[in-house]
C-alpha cells in the first residue's frame, strides 16, 4: 500500500509538471511534429525510389547477364556456321577449278557438250558467288555480335564492380560503426547489415527515461561516437526512426501520443548527431513510426527503440542503368 501511494503521488507530480508546459513550447512542438511528418513523407518517397532503383538494378543486371550468355551462344553458332560455309566455299572452289580444267580439255568436243559444260560452269559460278556473299554477310554479322558482346560484357563488368564497391563500402562502414560502439553492445545497442543497409538499433533504456524525449548521458555518448564515425561519409542517406511500445500516453500535453513521442525522440537524436559532428543536415532525416513496427510483439522493451538506418548513395549505379 505504501508503494501504491508513492506511485499515485508521483503520477500527480508528473501530471502537474506536464500541465505547466507553456503554450508557446507546445506550438513549437506541434511545428516540429509537422516538419518531421513532412520529412517522413520525403523519406518514404526517397526510400521508395531507392528500393525501386535497387530492384531495377538487379533486374538490369540479370537481363544483361542473360543477354551476354545469349550473345556468346549466338557468336559460337555464327562461328560454326561460318566455318561450315567456308568449307563449302572451298569445296566449290575446288569444283570450279576442276570444271575449268575439264572445260579447257574438252574445248574440241561437240558444241552441245561444250554448251552443257558452259551452263554447268555458270551455275557453279552463281552458287559460288551466293556462298561468297553469304560468307561475307555472316562475317559482318559475327563481327557485329562480337562488338556487341564486348560492349555488354563491359557493361556487366561495370555493374559488377559498382555493386562490389557498394557492398565492400557498406561492410567496411558496418565494421567501423560496430567497432566504435563496441562498448555499448550489452546495453541495448546492436549493429546489423541487411538489404544493402546498416541498421544501428538503440533500445530506449539506453537513451531515454520513460515518456521522456531527453537523451540520457550514456546514450548521448553512444550517439556522439556514432556521429564521429559517420561524419567522414559524405555519400550516405541517414534516417533516424523513433519506435514506441503499444502503451498509450494519457497526458493532454506534448507528447500526447506514441506518434508524437517517436518523432520527438528521433528529432532529439538527430540534434545530438548534428551538434557533435560535421555531418551535413542534408544527409539526415528524422521519422517517427510510433508503435506500428515492433520487432518482438512479446517484448515491449525491444520495441521501444531508436533505429539509425544508414543507406549508400546509389547515384553511380543509377547512372550506369540510365546509360544502358
C-alpha positions as CSV (number, residue, x, y, z in Angstrom):
1,X,0.0,0.0,0.0
2,X,2.9,2.3,0.7
3,X,4.3,1.7,-2.8
4,X,0.9,2.3,-4.3
5,X,0.6,5.7,-2.5
6,X,4.1,6.7,-3.7
7,X,3.2,5.8,-7.3
8,X,-0.1,7.8,-7.1
9,X,1.8,10.8,-5.7
10,X,4.4,10.5,-8.5
11,X,1.7,10.5,-11.1
12,X,0.1,13.6,-9.7
13,X,3.6,15.3,-9.8
14,X,4.1,14.3,-13.4
15,X,0.6,15.5,-14.4
16,X,1.2,18.7,-12.6
17,X,4.5,19.3,-14.3
18,X,3.1,18.4,-17.8
19,X,0.2,20.9,-17.4
20,X,2.8,23.6,-16.9
21,X,4.1,23.4,-20.4
22,X,3.9,26.8,-21.9
23,X,1.5,27.3,-25.0
24,X,4.5,28.6,-26.9
25,X,6.5,25.5,-26.3
26,X,3.5,23.3,-27.3
27,X,3.2,25.2,-30.5
28,X,6.9,24.7,-31.2
29,X,6.5,21.0,-30.6
30,X,3.5,20.9,-33.0
31,X,5.6,22.7,-35.6
32,X,8.4,20.2,-35.1
33,X,5.9,17.3,-35.4
34,X,4.6,18.8,-38.7
35,X,8.1,19.3,-40.0
36,X,9.0,15.7,-39.0
37,X,5.9,14.4,-40.8
38,X,6.9,16.3,-43.9
39,X,10.4,14.9,-43.6
40,X,8.9,11.4,-43.1
41,X,6.9,11.8,-46.3
42,X,10.0,12.8,-48.2
43,X,11.9,9.9,-46.7
44,X,9.2,7.4,-47.7
45,X,9.4,8.7,-51.3
46,X,13.2,8.7,-51.2
47,X,13.2,5.2,-49.7
48,X,10.6,4.0,-52.3
49,X,12.8,5.5,-55.1
50,X,15.9,3.8,-53.7
51,X,14.1,0.5,-53.4
52,X,12.8,0.8,-56.9
53,X,16.2,1.7,-58.2
54,X,17.8,-1.3,-56.4
55,X,15.2,-3.6,-57.9
56,X,15.7,-2.0,-61.3
57,X,19.4,-2.5,-60.9
58,X,19.0,-6.2,-60.0
59,X,16.7,-6.7,-63.0
60,X,19.1,-4.8,-65.3
61,X,22.0,-6.9,-64.1
62,X,20.0,-10.2,-64.6
63,X,18.9,-9.2,-68.1
64,X,22.4,-8.0,-69.0
65,X,23.9,-11.3,-67.8
66,X,21.3,-13.3,-69.8
67,X,22.0,-11.1,-72.8
68,X,25.7,-11.8,-72.6
69,X,25.1,-15.5,-72.3
70,X,22.8,-15.5,-75.3
71,X,25.3,-13.4,-77.3
72,X,28.0,-15.9,-76.5
73,X,25.8,-18.7,-77.8
74,X,24.9,-16.7,-80.9
75,X,28.6,-15.9,-81.5
76,X,29.5,-19.6,-81.2
77,X,26.7,-20.7,-83.5
78,X,27.6,-18.0,-86.0
79,X,31.2,-19.1,-85.9
80,X,30.3,-22.7,-86.6
81,X,28.0,-21.6,-89.5
82,X,30.9,-19.5,-90.9
83,X,33.3,-22.5,-90.7
84,X,30.8,-24.7,-92.5
85,X,30.2,-22.1,-95.1
86,X,34.0,-21.7,-95.5
87,X,34.3,-25.4,-96.1
88,X,31.5,-25.4,-98.7
89,X,33.1,-22.4,-100.3
90,X,36.5,-24.2,-100.6
91,X,34.8,-27.3,-102.0
92,X,33.0,-25.2,-104.6
93,X,36.3,-23.5,-105.5
94,X,37.8,-26.9,-106.0
95,X,34.9,-28.0,-108.2
96,X,35.2,-24.7,-110.1
97,X,38.8,-25.4,-110.8
98,X,38.1,-28.9,-111.8
99,X,35.3,-27.8,-114.2
100,X,37.5,-25.2,-115.7
101,X,40.2,-27.8,-116.3
102,X,37.6,-30.1,-117.8
103,X,36.3,-27.3,-119.9
104,X,39.7,-26.5,-121.2
105,X,40.3,-30.1,-122.0
106,X,37.0,-30.5,-123.8
107,X,37.1,-27.4,-126.0
108,X,37.3,-29.7,-129.0
109,X,34.2,-31.6,-128.1
110,X,30.9,-31.0,-129.8
111,X,29.0,-27.7,-129.5
112,X,26.3,-29.4,-127.5
113,X,28.6,-30.8,-124.9
114,X,30.5,-27.5,-124.7
115,X,27.2,-25.7,-124.1
116,X,26.3,-28.0,-121.4
117,X,29.6,-27.6,-119.7
118,X,29.3,-23.9,-120.1
119,X,25.9,-23.8,-118.4
120,X,27.2,-26.0,-115.6
121,X,30.2,-23.7,-115.1
122,X,27.9,-20.7,-115.0
123,X,25.7,-22.3,-112.4
124,X,28.7,-23.2,-110.4
125,X,29.9,-19.6,-110.6
126,X,26.5,-18.4,-109.4
127,X,26.4,-20.8,-106.5
128,X,30.0,-19.9,-105.6
129,X,29.0,-16.2,-105.6
130,X,26.0,-16.8,-103.5
131,X,28.1,-18.7,-101.0
132,X,30.7,-15.9,-101.0
133,X,28.0,-13.3,-100.4
134,X,26.6,-15.4,-97.5
135,X,30.0,-15.9,-96.1
136,X,30.7,-12.1,-96.2
137,X,27.3,-11.4,-94.5
138,X,28.0,-14.0,-91.8
139,X,31.4,-12.5,-91.3
140,X,29.9,-9.0,-90.8
141,X,27.2,-10.4,-88.5
142,X,29.8,-12.2,-86.5
143,X,31.9,-9.0,-86.1
144,X,28.9,-7.0,-85.1
145,X,27.9,-9.6,-82.5
146,X,31.4,-9.8,-81.2
147,X,31.5,-6.0,-80.8
148,X,28.1,-6.1,-79.0
149,X,29.3,-8.9,-76.8
150,X,32.4,-6.8,-75.8
151,X,30.1,-3.8,-75.0
152,X,27.7,-5.9,-73.0
153,X,30.5,-7.6,-71.1
154,X,31.9,-4.2,-70.3
155,X,28.5,-3.0,-69.0
156,X,28.1,-6.2,-66.9
157,X,31.6,-5.7,-65.5
158,X,30.8,-2.1,-64.7
159,X,27.7,-3.2,-62.8
160,X,29.5,-6.0,-61.0
161,X,32.3,-3.6,-60.0
162,X,29.9,-0.9,-58.8
163,X,27.9,-3.4,-56.8
164,X,31.1,-4.9,-55.4
165,X,32.4,-1.4,-54.3
166,X,29.0,-0.6,-52.8
167,X,28.9,-3.9,-50.8
168,X,32.5,-3.6,-49.8
169,X,31.9,0.0,-48.6
170,X,28.9,-0.9,-46.6
171,X,30.8,-3.9,-45.0
172,X,33.7,-1.6,-44.1
173,X,31.4,1.0,-42.7
174,X,29.5,-1.6,-40.7
175,X,32.7,-2.8,-39.2
176,X,33.8,0.8,-38.3
177,X,30.4,1.5,-36.7
178,X,30.4,-1.8,-34.7
179,X,33.9,-1.2,-33.5
180,X,33.2,2.4,-32.4
181,X,30.1,1.3,-30.5
182,X,31.5,-2.0,-29.1
183,X,31.3,-0.7,-25.5
184,X,27.5,-0.4,-25.8
185,X,26.8,-3.9,-27.2
186,X,25.5,-5.3,-23.9
187,X,23.5,-2.2,-23.1
188,X,20.7,-2.4,-25.7
189,X,22.7,-1.5,-28.9
190,X,23.0,-3.7,-31.9
191,X,24.6,-3.2,-35.4
192,X,23.4,-5.3,-38.3
193,X,23.7,-5.2,-42.1
194,X,20.7,-6.2,-44.3
195,X,19.2,-5.3,-47.6
196,X,22.3,-3.3,-48.5
197,X,21.9,-1.0,-45.5
198,X,23.3,-0.7,-41.9
199,X,20.8,-0.7,-39.0
200,X,22.0,0.7,-35.7
201,X,19.3,-0.1,-33.1
202,X,19.4,1.5,-29.7
203,X,16.9,0.4,-27.1
204,X,15.1,3.2,-25.3
205,X,16.5,2.2,-21.9
206,X,20.0,3.3,-23.2
207,X,18.7,6.7,-24.4
208,X,15.5,7.9,-22.6
209,X,13.7,7.7,-19.4
210,X,10.0,6.6,-19.6
211,X,8.0,9.0,-21.6
212,X,10.9,11.4,-22.0
213,X,12.4,12.9,-25.1
214,X,15.6,14.0,-23.3
215,X,18.6,11.8,-24.2
216,X,20.5,10.5,-21.1
217,X,24.3,10.9,-20.8
218,X,25.2,7.3,-21.7
219,X,23.0,7.3,-24.7
220,X,24.4,10.7,-25.7
221,X,27.9,9.3,-25.6
222,X,26.9,6.4,-27.9
223,X,25.3,8.9,-30.4
224,X,28.4,11.2,-30.3
225,X,30.7,8.3,-31.2
226,X,28.3,7.2,-34.0
227,X,28.2,10.7,-35.4
228,X,32.0,10.9,-35.4
229,X,32.2,7.7,-37.5
230,X,29.6,8.8,-40.0
231,X,30.8,12.4,-40.4
232,X,33.5,11.4,-42.9
233,X,31.0,9.5,-45.1
234,X,29.5,12.2,-47.4
235,X,27.7,9.8,-49.7
236,X,25.2,8.3,-47.3
237,X,21.5,8.7,-46.5
238,X,20.8,8.5,-42.8
239,X,17.3,8.1,-41.4
240,X,16.7,8.2,-37.6
241,X,13.4,6.3,-36.8
242,X,11.7,6.5,-33.4
243,X,9.7,3.5,-32.2
244,X,7.5,3.0,-29.1
245,X,5.5,0.2,-27.5
246,X,1.7,-0.1,-27.5
247,X,1.2,1.5,-24.1
248,X,-1.0,4.6,-24.6
249,X,0.0,8.1,-23.4
250,X,-2.7,9.8,-21.3
251,X,-1.2,13.3,-21.0
252,X,-3.1,16.1,-22.8
253,X,0.2,17.8,-23.2
254,X,3.1,17.1,-25.5
255,X,3.9,14.3,-26.3
256,X,0.2,13.5,-26.4
257,X,0.5,10.1,-28.2
258,X,3.1,7.5,-29.3
259,X,3.3,9.0,-32.8
260,X,4.5,12.3,-31.3
261,X,6.7,10.7,-28.8
262,X,8.5,8.6,-31.5
263,X,9.0,11.7,-33.7
264,X,10.3,13.9,-30.9
265,X,12.7,11.2,-29.8
266,X,14.0,10.8,-33.3
267,X,14.5,14.6,-33.5
268,X,16.4,14.7,-30.3
269,X,18.8,12.0,-31.6
270,X,19.3,13.9,-34.9
271,X,20.1,17.1,-33.0
272,X,22.8,15.3,-31.0
273,X,24.3,13.7,-34.1
274,X,24.5,17.1,-35.9
275,X,25.7,19.1,-33.0
276,X,28.6,16.8,-32.2
277,X,29.9,16.1,-35.8
278,X,30.4,17.7,-39.2
279,X,27.6,15.7,-40.7
280,X,25.5,17.6,-43.2
281,X,21.8,18.1,-42.3
282,X,21.0,17.3,-45.9
283,X,22.0,13.7,-45.2
284,X,19.9,13.2,-42.2
285,X,16.1,12.6,-41.7
286,X,14.1,12.2,-38.6
287,X,11.0,10.0,-38.6
288,X,8.5,8.5,-36.1
289,X,6.8,5.1,-36.6
290,X,5.0,5.0,-33.2
291,X,4.1,1.5,-32.1
292,X,3.4,0.1,-35.6
293,X,6.8,-1.6,-36.5
294,X,7.5,-3.8,-33.5
295,X,10.5,-6.2,-33.6
296,X,9.0,-8.5,-31.0
297,X,5.3,-8.4,-30.1
298,X,6.0,-10.2,-26.8
299,X,8.8,-7.8,-25.7
300,X,7.8,-4.2,-25.2
301,X,11.3,-3.2,-24.1
302,X,12.8,-4.2,-27.5
303,X,10.1,-2.3,-29.4
304,X,10.9,1.0,-27.5
305,X,13.9,1.9,-29.6
306,X,15.7,4.3,-32.0
307,X,16.9,2.9,-35.3
308,X,19.6,4.7,-37.3
309,X,19.3,3.4,-40.8
310,X,22.4,4.1,-43.0
311,X,21.9,3.7,-46.8
312,X,24.6,4.0,-49.5
313,X,24.3,6.6,-52.3
314,X,23.2,4.8,-55.5
315,X,23.8,7.6,-57.9
316,X,26.7,5.7,-59.6
317,X,24.6,2.6,-60.2
318,X,21.7,4.8,-61.4
319,X,24.0,6.4,-64.0
320,X,25.1,3.0,-65.3
321,X,21.5,1.9,-65.6
322,X,20.4,5.2,-67.3
323,X,23.2,4.8,-69.9
324,X,22.1,1.3,-70.8
